[in-house]
Each structure stands twice: as structure tokens, then as C-alpha cells.
């Protein structure tokens, strides 16, 4: 699946690999904010660490690079296309699946209660907005190690946004 994309080819719903030093971070592009600025979400491979607002990609989303198996709707990133040049395409979500990811982010922003028992490693199939079936993790516990995991990814997302001059 890896293919080179240049900045003008960026579009909603594509998964890209964005370099950050020696690391390559996965991102799902949500929308263009104008000119060369985009907003999207960090992606990660660790399904067992998913929380209630992480969307796990499913067979209908294939092909996608496994490094992008979980979309962190709680971890938005804003970046510019200009300094990146070519980036690796790691997958593409259909408009319906992108809408499902956006719906989960809407729940996150609204601090929506998720009716799944909190438990590390639990994967839940749930309905979001009465329209989308999604696989997510479970809500976090008060002393949950996923809080530290999320802090690491939040710092990575913030560093990536900062490196992109946004």
C-alpha cells in the first residue's frame, strides 16, 4: 500500500505517515482548514490500549498499514503540507467510515458517557449517533495506565503540530 503522495494530493480520509525525526507517525486527515493547513488525528497500532474515544479500524477499512490500526479522536493534530513534501500513504477510509470517526470525536468533545464497563484491553462494538457501528476501547479507570499512554501520544501530537509551524 505505501505510495508517495505530494501535498496537493492530500484529501479527507487518507492515512499518511508523517516523519518526525527518525520516527514515522500515522495520521488520519480529517479536513483542510484552508491554504496548506490540515487537521487530523494521530493513529497508533496498540489496540489493547484503546480507550472509549479510539476507533479501531476493521477489515472493511483495508488495506491500511497496521501502524494506523487505531484512530485517536481525542488527539487532534494540525499541520501544514508545505514543509513535508512527499509523505507515505498508509491507507484510505471511505466517507462513511470517516463520518463514523468524526461522530466518535463528537462524543469525545461532548464528554459523552459511554455505556461500556471500564477495563484495560476491552474492545467494544458500539453504536454512535444511532448511525455508526464502531469498535472502540473501554472508558478509562481512575488509576488507568492508559492515561500515561495517552499523555505520551498527546506530547507526540503536540510536537508534530509544533514542528509543522502551526
DRENPA-3360 file (N, C-alpha, C; in nm, 2 decimals, always signed):
BEGIN
1 = XXXXXXXX = +0.08/-0.12/+0.00/+0.00/+0.00/+0.00/+0.08/+0.13/+0.00 ~ +0.21/+0.13/+0.06/+0.28/+0.25/+0.06/+0.30/+0.31/-0.08 ~ +0.26/+0.43/-0.09/+0.27/+0.51/-0.21/+0.31/+0.65/-0.18 ~ +0.38/+0.72/-0.26/+0.42/+0.86/-0.23/+0.31/+0.95/-0.27 ~ +0.28/+1.04/-0.19/+0.18/+1.15/-0.22/+0.25/+1.28/-0.20 ~ +0.22/+1.37/-0.29/+0.27/+1.51/-0.27/+0.16/+1.59/-0.21 ~ +0.19/+1.70/-0.15/+0.10/+1.78/-0.07/-0.03/+1.81/-0.14 ~ -0.04/+1.84/-0.27/-0.17/+1.87/-0.33/-0.26/+1.75/-0.34;
9 = XXXXXXXX = -0.21/+1.63/-0.32/-0.30/+1.51/-0.33/-0.36/+1.48/-0.19 ~ -0.33/+1.56/-0.09/-0.39/+1.53/+0.04/-0.54/+1.55/+0.03 ~ -0.61/+1.46/+0.09/-0.76/+1.47/+0.09/-0.81/+1.41/+0.22 ~ -0.94/+1.44/+0.25/-1.00/+1.39/+0.37/-1.01/+1.23/+0.36 ~ -0.98/+1.17/+0.48/-0.99/+1.03/+0.49/-0.87/+0.95/+0.46 ~ -0.76/+1.01/+0.42/-0.64/+0.93/+0.39/-0.55/+0.92/+0.52 ~ -0.49/+0.81/+0.53/-0.39/+0.78/+0.64/-0.26/+0.81/+0.58 ~ -0.18/+0.89/+0.65/-0.05/+0.92/+0.60/+0.06/+0.90/+0.71;
17 = XXXXXXXX = +0.18/+0.88/+0.67/+0.29/+0.87/+0.76/+0.37/+1.00/+0.75 ~ +0.38/+1.06/+0.87/+0.44/+1.19/+0.88/+0.57/+1.18/+0.95 ~ +0.69/+1.21/+0.89/+0.81/+1.20/+0.96/+0.83/+1.30/+1.07 ~ +0.89/+1.25/+1.18/+0.92/+1.34/+1.30/+1.06/+1.29/+1.35 ~ +1.16/+1.35/+1.29/+1.30/+1.29/+1.32/+1.31/+1.16/+1.26 ~ +1.35/+1.06/+1.34/+1.36/+0.92/+1.29/+1.23/+0.84/+1.30 ~ +1.13/+0.90/+1.36/+1.00/+0.83/+1.37/+0.91/+0.87/+1.26 ~ +0.82/+0.77/+1.23/+0.71/+0.80/+1.14/+0.58/+0.78/+1.21;
25 = XXXXXXXX = +0.50/+0.89/+1.22/+0.37/+0.89/+1.29/+0.26/+0.87/+1.19 ~ +0.16/+0.79/+1.22/+0.04/+0.78/+1.14/-0.06/+0.89/+1.17 ~ -0.12/+0.94/+1.07/-0.23/+1.04/+1.09/-0.34/+1.01/+0.99 ~ -0.46/+1.03/+1.04/-0.58/+1.03/+0.96/-0.62/+1.18/+0.93 ~ -0.62/+1.22/+0.80/-0.66/+1.35/+0.77/-0.81/+1.37/+0.77 ~ -0.85/+1.47/+0.85/-0.99/+1.50/+0.86/-1.04/+1.60/+0.76 ~ -0.98/+1.72/+0.76/-1.02/+1.83/+0.67/-0.92/+1.94/+0.66 ~ -0.93/+2.01/+0.55/-0.84/+2.12/+0.52/-0.90/+2.24/+0.58;
33 = XXXXXXXX = -0.81/+2.31/+0.65/-0.85/+2.44/+0.72/-0.83/+2.56/+0.63 ~ -0.78/+2.54/+0.51/-0.75/+2.65/+0.42/-0.60/+2.65/+0.39 ~ -0.57/+2.70/+0.27/-0.43/+2.71/+0.22/-0.37/+2.57/+0.24 ~ -0.26/+2.57/+0.32/-0.18/+2.44/+0.34/-0.20/+2.38/+0.48 ~ -0.30/+2.42/+0.55/-0.32/+2.37/+0.69/-0.43/+2.26/+0.69 ~ -0.40/+2.15/+0.76/-0.49/+2.04/+0.77/-0.50/+2.00/+0.92 ~ -0.62/+1.95/+0.95/-0.64/+1.89/+1.09/-0.67/+1.74/+1.07 ~ -0.62/+1.66/+1.16/-0.64/+1.52/+1.16/-0.62/+1.46/+1.30;
41 = XXXXXXXX = -0.61/+1.33/+1.30/-0.59/+1.26/+1.43/-0.47/+1.17/+1.42 ~ -0.40/+1.16/+1.54/-0.29/+1.07/+1.55/-0.35/+0.92/+1.53 ~ -0.27/+0.84/+1.48/-0.31/+0.69/+1.46/-0.20/+0.61/+1.53 ~ -0.23/+0.50/+1.58/-0.14/+0.41/+1.66/-0.17/+0.27/+1.63 ~ -0.08/+0.18/+1.66/-0.10/+0.04/+1.64/-0.15/-0.04/+1.76 ~ -0.15/+0.02/+1.88/-0.18/-0.05/+2.00/-0.33/-0.07/+2.04 ~ -0.39/-0.17/+1.98/-0.54/-0.19/+2.00/-0.57/-0.21/+2.15 ~ -0.48/-0.28/+2.22/-0.51/-0.32/+2.36/-0.51/-0.19/+2.45;
49 = XXXXXXXX = -0.46/-0.08/+2.41/-0.45/+0.04/+2.48/-0.56/+0.14/+2.45 ~ -0.65/+0.09/+2.36/-0.76/+0.18/+2.31/-0.86/+0.22/+2.43 ~ -0.90/+0.35/+2.42/-1.00/+0.40/+2.52/-1.13/+0.41/+2.44 ~ -1.23/+0.47/+2.51/-1.36/+0.48/+2.45/-1.37/+0.57/+2.33 ~ -1.27/+0.66/+2.31/-1.28/+0.75/+2.20/-1.17/+0.72/+2.10 ~ -1.12/+0.60/+2.10/-1.03/+0.55/+2.00/-1.11/+0.46/+1.91 ~ -1.10/+0.48/+1.78/-1.17/+0.39/+1.68/-1.07/+0.29/+1.62 ~ -1.11/+0.17/+1.64/-1.02/+0.06/+1.58/-1.07/+0.04/+1.43;
57 = XXXXXXXX = -0.97/+0.03/+1.34/-1.00/+0.01/+1.21/-1.04/-0.14/+1.19 ~ -1.12/-0.17/+1.09/-1.18/-0.30/+1.07/-1.14/-0.35/+0.93 ~ -1.18/-0.48/+0.90/-1.15/-0.53/+0.77/-1.21/-0.45/+0.66 ~ -1.32/-0.38/+0.68/-1.38/-0.30/+0.57/-1.29/-0.18/+0.54 ~ -1.20/-0.15/+0.63/-1.11/-0.03/+0.60/-0.98/-0.07/+0.53 ~ -0.96/-0.20/+0.51/-0.83/-0.25/+0.44/-0.83/-0.20/+0.30 ~ -0.71/-0.19/+0.24/-0.58/-0.21/+0.30/-0.54/-0.08/+0.38 ~ -0.48/-0.11/+0.50/-0.41/+0.00/+0.57/-0.29/-0.05/+0.65;
65 = XXXXXXXX = -0.20/+0.03/+0.67/-0.08/-0.01/+0.74/-0.11/-0.04/+0.89 ~ -0.07/-0.15/+0.94/-0.10/-0.18/+1.08/-0.06/-0.07/+1.18 ~ +0.03/+0.01/+1.15/+0.07/+0.12/+1.24/-0.04/+0.22/+1.26 ~ -0.14/+0.21/+1.18/-0.26/+0.30/+1.18/-0.39/+0.23/+1.22 ~ -0.38/+0.13/+1.30/-0.50/+0.05/+1.33/-0.59/+0.11/+1.43 ~ -0.55/+0.21/+1.50/-0.63/+0.28/+1.60/-0.63/+0.43/+1.57 ~ -0.74/+0.50/+1.56/-0.75/+0.64/+1.53/-0.79/+0.71/+1.67 ~ -0.70/+0.80/+1.71/-0.72/+0.86/+1.84/-0.80/+0.99/+1.83;
73 = XXXXXXXX = -0.93/+0.98/+1.84/-1.01/+1.10/+1.81/-0.99/+1.21/+1.92 ~ -0.93/+1.17/+2.03/-0.90/+1.26/+2.14/-0.77/+1.34/+2.12 ~ -0.70/+1.30/+2.01/-0.57/+1.36/+1.99/-0.56/+1.42/+1.85 ~ -0.62/+1.54/+1.83/-0.62/+1.61/+1.71/-0.49/+1.68/+1.69 ~ -0.44/+1.68/+1.56/-0.32/+1.74/+1.52/-0.35/+1.84/+1.40 ~ -0.28/+1.95/+1.41/-0.30/+2.05/+1.29/-0.16/+2.06/+1.23 ~ -0.15/+2.05/+1.10/-0.02/+2.05/+1.03/-0.03/+2.12/+0.90 ~ +0.09/+2.16/+0.85/+0.10/+2.22/+0.72/+0.16/+2.12/+0.62;
81 = XXXXXXXX = +0.11/+2.13/+0.50/+0.17/+2.04/+0.40/+0.30/+2.08/+0.35 ~ +0.33/+2.21/+0.34/+0.44/+2.27/+0.28/+0.58/+2.21/+0.32 ~ +0.60/+2.20/+0.46/+0.74/+2.16/+0.49/+0.76/+2.01/+0.48 ~ +0.65/+1.93/+0.45/+0.66/+1.79/+0.45/+0.71/+1.74/+0.32 ~ +0.67/+1.80/+0.21/+0.70/+1.74/+0.08/+0.62/+1.61/+0.06 ~ +0.68/+1.51/+0.00/+0.62/+1.38/-0.01/+0.59/+1.31/+0.12 ~ +0.48/+1.25/+0.14/+0.45/+1.17/+0.26/+0.40/+1.03/+0.21 ~ +0.41/+0.93/+0.30/+0.37/+0.80/+0.26/+0.22/+0.79/+0.29;
89 = XXXXXXXX = +0.15/+0.73/+0.19/+0.01/+0.70/+0.21/+0.00/+0.56/+0.27 ~ -0.07/+0.55/+0.39/-0.08/+0.43/+0.46/-0.22/+0.36/+0.46 ~ -0.31/+0.43/+0.39/-0.45/+0.38/+0.38/-0.54/+0.49/+0.35 ~ -0.67/+0.45/+0.33/-0.78/+0.54/+0.30/-0.91/+0.49/+0.36 ~ -0.98/+0.58/+0.43/-1.11/+0.54/+0.48/-1.22/+0.59/+0.38 ~ -1.33/+0.52/+0.38/-1.44/+0.56/+0.30/-1.51/+0.68/+0.36 ~ -1.58/+0.76/+0.29/-1.65/+0.87/+0.35/-1.74/+0.83/+0.47 ~ -1.81/+0.71/+0.46/-1.89/+0.66/+0.57/-1.81/+0.64/+0.70;
97 = XXXXXXXX = -1.69/+0.57/+0.68/-1.61/+0.54/+0.79/-1.55/+0.67/+0.85 ~ -1.51/+0.77/+0.77/-1.46/+0.90/+0.82/-1.57/+0.96/+0.90 ~ -1.69/+0.96/+0.85/-1.81/+1.01/+0.93/-1.82/+0.95/+1.06 ~ -1.80/+0.82/+1.07/-1.80/+0.74/+1.20/-1.70/+0.79/+1.29 ~ -1.57/+0.81/+1.24/-1.46/+0.86/+1.32/-1.50/+1.00/+1.37 ~ -1.56/+1.09/+1.29/-1.60/+1.22/+1.33/-1.71/+1.21/+1.44 ~ -1.80/+1.12/+1.43/-1.90/+1.10/+1.53/-1.84/+1.06/+1.66 ~ -1.74/+0.98/+1.66/-1.68/+0.94/+1.79/-1.61/+1.06/+1.85;
105 = XXXXXXXX = -1.54/+1.14/+1.76/-1.48/+1.27/+1.81/-1.58/+1.36/+1.87 ~ -1.70/+1.37/+1.81/-1.81/+1.45/+1.86/-1.85/+1.40/+2.00 ~ -1.85/+1.27/+2.03/-1.88/+1.22/+2.16/-1.77/+1.26/+2.26 ~ -1.65/+1.26/+2.21/-1.54/+1.30/+2.30/-1.55/+1.44/+2.34 ~ -1.57/+1.53/+2.24/-1.59/+1.67/+2.27/-1.70/+1.70/+2.36 ~ -1.81/+1.63/+2.35/-1.93/+1.65/+2.43/-1.92/+1.58/+2.57 ~ -1.81/+1.51/+2.59/-1.79/+1.43/+2.72/-1.90/+1.33/+2.74 ~ -1.94/+1.27/+2.63/-2.05/+1.17/+2.63/-2.01/+1.05/+2.71;
113 = XXXXXXXX = -2.11/+1.01/+2.79/-2.09/+0.88/+2.87/-2.10/+0.76/+2.78 ~ -2.01/+0.67/+2.79/-2.01/+0.55/+2.70/-2.05/+0.44/+2.79 ~ -2.15/+0.37/+2.75/-2.21/+0.26/+2.83/-2.14/+0.13/+2.81 ~ -2.01/+0.13/+2.84/-1.92/+0.01/+2.83/-1.84/+0.01/+2.96 ~ -1.84/-0.10/+3.03/-1.76/-0.10/+3.16/-1.61/-0.07/+3.13 ~ -1.56/+0.02/+3.22/-1.41/+0.05/+3.20/-1.33/-0.07/+3.23 ~ -1.24/-0.10/+3.14/-1.15/-0.22/+3.16/-1.04/-0.21/+3.06 ~ -0.92/-0.22/+3.10/-0.80/-0.22/+3.02/-0.81/-0.34/+2.92;
121 = XXXXXXXX = -0.79/-0.31/+2.79/-0.79/-0.42/+2.69/-0.92/-0.46/+2.64 ~ -1.03/-0.40/+2.69/-1.16/-0.44/+2.64/-1.19/-0.37/+2.51 ~ -1.24/-0.44/+2.41/-1.28/-0.39/+2.28/-1.43/-0.40/+2.28 ~ -1.50/-0.29/+2.24/-1.64/-0.29/+2.24/-1.70/-0.25/+2.10 ~ -1.80/-0.32/+2.06/-1.87/-0.28/+1.94/-1.99/-0.19/+1.99 ~ -1.99/-0.07/+1.95/-2.10/+0.02/+1.99/-2.15/+0.10/+1.88 ~ -2.27/+0.16/+1.90/-2.34/+0.24/+1.80/-2.32/+0.39/+1.85 ~ -2.28/+0.47/+1.75/-2.25/+0.61/+1.78/-2.35/+0.70/+1.69;
129 = XXXXXXXX = -2.41/+0.79/+1.76/-2.51/+0.88/+1.69/-2.63/+0.80/+1.63 ~ -2.65/+0.68/+1.68/-2.76/+0.60/+1.62/-2.74/+0.56/+1.48 ~ -2.62/+0.58/+1.42/-2.60/+0.56/+1.28/-2.47/+0.48/+1.25 ~ -2.38/+0.48/+1.34/-2.25/+0.41/+1.30/-2.21/+0.30/+1.40 ~ -2.18/+0.19/+1.35/-2.13/+0.08/+1.44/-1.97/+0.09/+1.43 ~ -1.91/+0.11/+1.55/-1.77/+0.12/+1.56/-1.71/+0.03/+1.67 ~ -1.59/-0.01/+1.65/-1.52/-0.08/+1.75/-1.43/+0.03/+1.83 ~ -1.44/+0.03/+1.96/-1.36/+0.12/+2.04/-1.31/+0.04/+2.16;
137 = XXXXXXXX = -1.23/+0.11/+2.23/-1.19/+0.06/+2.36/-1.29/+0.09/+2.46 ~ -1.26/+0.07/+2.59/-1.35/+0.10/+2.70/-1.30/+0.23/+2.77 ~ -1.40/+0.29/+2.85/-1.36/+0.41/+2.92/-1.24/+0.38/+3.02 ~ -1.17/+0.49/+3.05/-1.06/+0.48/+3.14/-1.10/+0.47/+3.28 ~ -1.02/+0.39/+3.36/-1.04/+0.38/+3.50/-0.97/+0.50/+3.57 ~ -1.00/+0.53/+3.70/-0.93/+0.64/+3.76/-0.78/+0.62/+3.77 ~ -0.72/+0.51/+3.80/-0.58/+0.49/+3.80/-0.54/+0.40/+3.68 ~ -0.58/+0.44/+3.56/-0.56/+0.35/+3.44/-0.42/+0.38/+3.38;
145 = XXXXXXXX = -0.34/+0.28/+3.35/-0.22/+0.31/+3.28/-0.23/+0.37/+3.14 ~ -0.36/+0.36/+3.08/-0.38/+0.42/+2.95/-0.37/+0.57/+2.96 ~ -0.38/+0.63/+3.08/-0.37/+0.78/+3.10/-0.22/+0.82/+3.06 ~ -0.13/+0.74/+3.11/+0.01/+0.76/+3.08/+0.04/+0.74/+2.93 ~ -0.02/+0.64/+2.87/-0.01/+0.61/+2.73/-0.06/+0.73/+2.65 ~ -0.18/+0.78/+2.69/-0.24/+0.89/+2.61/-0.15/+1.02/+2.63 ~ -0.09/+1.04/+2.74/+0.00/+1.15/+2.76/+0.12/+1.15/+2.67 ~ +0.17/+1.03/+2.65/+0.28/+1.01/+2.55/+0.24/+1.05/+2.41;
153 = XXXXXXXX = +0.12/+1.00/+2.37/+0.08/+1.03/+2.23/+0.03/+1.18/+2.22 ~ -0.02/+1.24/+2.33/-0.06/+1.38/+2.32/+0.07/+1.46/+2.30 ~ +0.18/+1.43/+2.37/+0.30/+1.50/+2.35/+0.36/+1.49/+2.21 ~ +0.34/+1.37/+2.16/+0.39/+1.34/+2.02/+0.31/+1.43/+1.92 ~ +0.18/+1.43/+1.94/+0.09/+1.51/+1.85/+0.12/+1.66/+1.87 ~ +0.14/+1.70/+1.99/+0.18/+1.85/+2.01/+0.31/+1.88/+1.95 ~ +0.41/+1.79/+1.96/+0.54/+1.81/+1.90/+0.53/+1.81/+1.75 ~ +0.45/+1.73/+1.69/+0.43/+1.72/+1.55/+0.36/+1.85/+1.50;
161 = XXXXXX = +0.26/+1.90/+1.57/+0.20/+2.02/+1.53/+0.30/+2.14/+1.54 ~ +0.38/+2.14/+1.64/+0.48/+2.24/+1.66/+0.58/+2.24/+1.55 ~ +0.62/+2.12/+1.51/+0.73/+2.10/+1.41/+0.67/+2.15/+1.27 ~ +0.54/+2.15/+1.26/+0.48/+2.19/+1.13/+0.46/+2.34/+1.13 ~ +0.49/+2.41/+1.23/+0.48/+2.55/+1.23/+0.33/+2.60/+1.25 ~ +0.25/+2.52/+1.32/+0.11/+2.55/+1.34/+0.09/+2.60/+1.48;
% end
